[in-house]
Amino acid sequence: MDIRTLSATSGYAAARPATKADPEFNATSATERAKASFENFTNTLKTSEQASVQAMTGNGDPHALVQALAQTELAVETAVTVRNKVVEAYQEILRMPV
């Protein structure tokens, strides 16, 4: 038996549980997860705004400002990507024949 075959088999076995449905997943947990992600997004924006105000008044750390802006940029890009996927899914549903 080839070692690559064994490696592929063990890799498949490890990846297989990731594709199984979560039996504890329900609508309330999805709602709670969405709410938590929106709260995290809001907190990231608030933190970045506070760091920006501190930097403008001369009381802030430039390194903290750059880090906060990078986190905000990542959060906004993620939000835009999610929004685009939702709009794309909605448009796809509208194209379905009834």
N, C-alpha and C positions, 0 to 999 in steps of 0.2 A: 504494500500500500504506500502511496506517495504521501509525504509529509504535508504537501499543500492541500491534499484532499481532506486530511484530518483537520487542518487549520480552517478550511472552509466550512466543514461540518460543525466544528465547535463555534465558529463565528455565527453561523445560521442559528444554532441552538440558543446562543446568547441573545440574538436579536429577535427571536421569535416571541418572547413574552412582551416585548414592547408593542407588538401589533395586536395583542389580545385586548378585548374590551374590558374596561374597568367596571367590575360589578357594583361598586359603591358610587359610581358616577350617577348623579341625578340633576334635575333642573335647578334645585336650590343651591347645590354646590357650584354649578356653573355660574349662577347669578352672584354668589358670594365671591367667586374668583374674579369675575368681571368687575364687581364693585371694588375689590381690593386693588386690582390693577389700575382702575381710574383714580383711586385715592393715592396710590404710589406715583402716578403721573402728575397729579396736582401737587403733591409734596415736593417732587423733583423741581417743578417750575417755581414753587415758592422759595425753595432753598437757593436756586440760581438767582432769583430776583433779589433776595437778601444779600447774597454775595456780591452782586452787581452794585447794589446801593452802597454797600460798605466800601467797595473799591473806588466808587466815584467820590465818596466823601474822604477818602484817604485813610480809612481805618481798616481796610481789608487786606488780606494776603493775596498777592497776585497769583500764586500757585493755586490757592483755593478757588479763585475766580475762574481760572482756566479749566480746572477740574469740574466745576459746577456747570460751566458752559458746554463742556464736552458731554456731560451727562444729559443736559437738557437737549442738546442736538440729537443724541441717540434716542431719547424718549420721543421727541417730536417726529423723527424719521420713522420710528416704530409705529406711532399713532397714525401717521399718514399712510403707511403701508397697510395697516389693518383697515383703515377707512377705504382705501382703494380696493382691497379684497372684498369688503362687504358690498361696495357699490357694484363691483364686477359680478358677484354672486346674485345680487338683486336684478341686474340687467339680464343675466342668464336665465333667471326664473321668469322674467317678463317675456323672453323669447320662446318659452316652452308653449307648445300647442295645448289648448284646453280641450 
